[in-house]
Amino acid sequence: MLLVAGAHAAWRVTTAAAAAPVTLATTELGQGPALVFVPDMGMSRTVWMPTARRLLAGRRIVLVDLPGHGDSPLPDPFSFQACADALDQVLAKEHGDSTIVIGQGVGGLIAALATRAHPGHVRGVVLIDVAMKSPLKIEDQQRQMFLTWMDDNYDTAVRQMYSQRGRDSTQSAELISQVSMVKPATLKLYIRELLSLDQASALKGFPRRVLYVGSERGWPAGKPWSVLSTERGLDAMATPDTLHIGASAQLIMKDQPDSLAAAIAGFAARVIPAK
C-alpha cells in the first residue's frame, strides 16, 4: 500500500511539473497585429531583427527565445511538447484572430505543435526550413553510440552540424559562434529529441493556414515540393502556400530580409480578416 501511495504521489508531482510551462524571454516592439518570431535551435531571438524591423510599421513584433536559450529556462522534464506549451503562453497573450507565428527549424516545429494544441491563439503559421521527422532512421544502438560520441567530442559535433548551414565559411563561423552561447547540456537535449523525432502526424488536419518558406540551402532549387514534403514529414498537411527564397541559408532573415519580410506581410494580409 505504501509503495502504491508513493508511486501515486510521484506521478502527481511529475504531472504537476509537466503542467507548469516555463516563462520564455521575449523582446516586444510596436503595436498592432502580432508577429511572433521563434528562432532555430542554437540561435538567439535577436537573429530575427534584420527582417523584423522591416515589419514594425503598424505591427507588434514579439521575438522569443527557445527554452534553454538566452534568458529562457528549460522545462523539466524536457520535450518538444513542453517547449510548445511554453511558447503557447506567449501566444496566449496576443489577439488570436490577428497573430501570425513564424518559426525556423526547431522553432517552427515547436510553433506547429503549439498551434495544433491551441489553434485559437494564432491565425496563421510561417514555417521556415522545418522538418517534422528525423531525416535519418537510426537504430537505438546507433543513436546511443552517436550520443556517447557527442558527449566526448561536443565541439567537433557542433562544428560539423553547423559548418554547412551558412551561405559561406564566414557565415558558418558566425552560426557556430552563436551556438557556442548555448549550454552544451541544453543543445544535447534538443539533439537527442531530434534523433527520434516523428511529429508528422501532428500536421494531419492542421487547423491553421501555413506558409512554408525554403531557403536555398534548406530547399535546393529544382527539388519538387512533393519530394521535400515527404523527406521532412510534411506530407500529412494539406498543401500549404510555399515560397523558395534563393541566395539564402540558415541566416535567411539576414541574407534576404526584404524578401522574407514581404512574404510574411503578404501571408498575414491573406489570412487575417480585414476589419
N, C-alpha and C positions, 0 to 999 in steps of 0.2 A: 504493500500500500504506500509506504514511504517512497519507494522507487517510482511508482506511478505518479504520486503527487509531485515529486521532484522533477520528473520529466515534463509534467504538465506546466509547472512553473517555468522551466527553461523554455518551453515552447512559447509561453506568453511573453517572456522577456524578449525572445528573438523576434516574435511578431511585432511587438511594440517598437523595437529598434528599427525594423524594416519599414514600419508605417510612418516614421517621422523623417521626411525628406530634409536634407541639409539645405542651408541657405547659400545660394550661389552669388558670387561677386558680380556686380554689373556696373557699367558706365551708361548713364541715361542722359540723352540730349534732346532738346526740341519738344514740340507739341504737335499733336495730330494723330492720324492713323499710325499704328506702331509697326516698325520693322525690327524684329528681334533676331540678332545675328549670333550664331553658335559656331565656334571655330573647330577645326580638326584636332585630334589628339596631338599633344605636344605644342600646340600653338596658344598664344595669348589672345584675349579678346580684342586687344588693340590692333591686331593684324588686319582687322576689317576697316580701319579708319580711311584708307585711300578711296574705298568705294562708298562707305557710309557717309562721308562728308558731302558727297555729290547728291545724296538723297535727303539731306537735312531740311531743306526748304519745305515747310508745310507738313512735316512728318515728325514723329517721335522715334528716335533711334535708341535701341537697347542692345548693348554689347554684353555678352555673357561669357564668363569663364567656365570651362568644364569643371566638374568635380575633381579636386586634387591638383588643379592648375591655378596659378596666381594665388588669390586670397580665398578661393573656394575650397571648403573641406571635402574630404571623401566620405561617401556613405559607408556605413558598416552594418551589415555585410555589403560588399561591393558587387554590383551587377549593372549592366546597361539599363535594365528596367529601373533600378534605383536612381540612376543618373537621370532617366527620363522623368521620374517622379519629381526630382529636384528642379528640373527645367520647367515642369508644369507649374510649379509655384511662382515662377517668374511670369509665365504666360497668363496665369490666372489673374494677375494684377492689371492686365490690359483689357481693352474692349474687344471681345472675341470676334465681333462682326466686322472689325476693321484691322485685324492683326495678321501680319504675314511673318512666318518664322523661316529663317534662312540658315541652313546648316551645311557645312562642308565635311566630307569624310565621316568620321565617327560622330561629329557634331550633327550631321544630317541624319544618321541612323537614330541618334537619341531624339532628335526633333520628330522623326517619323513615329517613334514609339510613344512619345508624349502626345502627339496628335491622335494616334489611334486610340489611346486610352481616354482622352478628353477632347473630342473634336470641336466642342463648343467654344474652346479657348482660342481657336485660330480660324482664319478664313481660307488660308492657302499656305502651301509649303513649297519652298525652293530648295531642292537637293542638288548639291554640287559635288560631283565625283564620289557619289555614295554607293556603297555595296551593302546588301542586307544579308549576305552569307560569305563565309570564307572562300576565297578563290581556289584554295587547295584542300583536298581531302587528306587529312593527316591522321594516321592511326594513333591511338592513345600512347603507345610506347614511343613512337617518333616525336609526338608532341612533348612528352616528358623529357626526352633527350634534348630537344631544342631548348626547352625552358632551363634545363640544367646548364647547357652551353651558354645561354644568355646570362645566367647568374654569374658565370665565371668570366665572361667576355662582354660585359654590358656595353662599354664604349664602342667596341668593334661592331656589335649588333646594331646599335643606334646609327653609326656611320653608314653601315650597309643598307639599312632601311631608308634613310633619308638622302643618301648621296645621289639617288636617281630621281628625286622628286622635284628638284629645281629645274628651271629652264637651262641653266648652265652651272658650272662649278662654283661660281661666286654665289649664286642664289642657293645652291645646295648647302654651302658653308653657312649661309645665313639661317637656313632651316635647322641645321644641326646645332647652331648656337642657341636658337630659341628652345629646342627640345632639351638642351642641357639645363635649362632653368626649372624643369620639372623633376621632382624627386624620382630616382630610379625605381623605388618600390611602387610608386604610383603608375609609371609607364608600364611596368611589368604586369600589373593588374589588368590594364587595358589590353595589352598584347595577349595575355592568357585568355581573355574573353574573345578576342578576335580569332584566335586559332580554332575555336569551336563554334564560331558564330553561325547561326542559322535562324534568321528572323524573316525569311522571305514570306512566310505565311502571314506576317503582320500587314502586308500590303494588299492582301485579298480583300476586295470590297472596301478599299481605303476610303475614308469618309470625306476627304477634302481634295480639292483640285491641286495638282502638282506641276511644277515646272522643274524639269531635270536639265541641269547645265553641266556640260562636259568640257573640261579643259583639254588642250591639245595632248597633254601627257596622259590624262585620265580617259579620254575618248579619242583614240587615234583617228585621224582623217581616213575616211573610206570604210570604217567598220560600221555595219548596219546596226540600227537600234535593236533589232531582233536578236542579234548576237550579243551585244553589250548587255542587254537586259537579262539574258539567260546567264551570262557569266557572273553578273553581280546580284543575282537573286531578286530582280525587279520585275520579272515577267508575270507575277501574280497580280500586278497592279494594272488597272485599266490604262490604256495608252495615255501617258502624260503629254503635256507640252514639252518639247525638247529643243535645246539650243546647244550648238557646238561653238565654242569661242577659241579661235586659233591664237597662236603665239602666246601660250599661257601654260602654266603648270600649277604646282601646289599653291603658289602665291598669286593665283588668278586675280584676287582682289587688288593686288598691286601691279600685276602685269597689264591687266586690261580693266582698270576701274570704270572708265566711261561705258564700255560695252556691258559690263556686268551690272552697273547701276541702271542703265537703260533697260536691260532685260528684267530686272527686279521691279522697276517702276511700271513697265508695261504690263507685267503679270498682275501686279497689285491693282492696276486700273481695270483689268479684265474680271477680277474675282471679287473685288469689293463693291457692293451695290452703291450706285450713285444716290445721293441724298436730294 
